[in-house]
Amino acid sequence: MRTKRRLIIAAFALLLIAYGICFYLNLRSRPAMLSTTAALQGLSRDRFVAAVEVSSRDRKTHGGALPPTVSLRELVTGGHLRKADIRGLEGKDVTVSLGLGGDTPSDAWIVVQESDGSEIGLLADGSIAALPGR
């Protein structure tokens, strides 16, 4: 009887510890997501549209194939965007879709990959959402 009770208490304690660890890890990832969301909300859509158009035109004139996406780093190093335009996204893995309109409003236009592997996207309709794993 005592052994059974101890096993139940031990199992409950292990579940409580696992819950605490999951809760802590979730709280740790939330500030990164909030800062990325704030950075995406602060972007100038007009500047990004102009930068993507110029980048696409440059690639076409130099005979390069037009990929479906371009990295944010390429837009900055190519002189199409300034560092002030991407405040809050510095050092993050960010891709920008070259298909500006998108087929549907739920198409991701700008995708930010967080350090934990999750992705946050600025969608074609202007909303921001966590994207399913690819």
Secondary structure, DSSP 8 states (H G I E B T S, - for coil): -HHHHHHHHHHHHHHHHHHHHHHHHHHHHHHHHHHHHHHHHTS-HHHHHHHHHHHHHHHHHTT----SEEEHHHHHHTTSS-GGGGTT-TTSEEEEES-SS-SSTTSEEEEEE-TTS-EEEEETTS-EEEE---
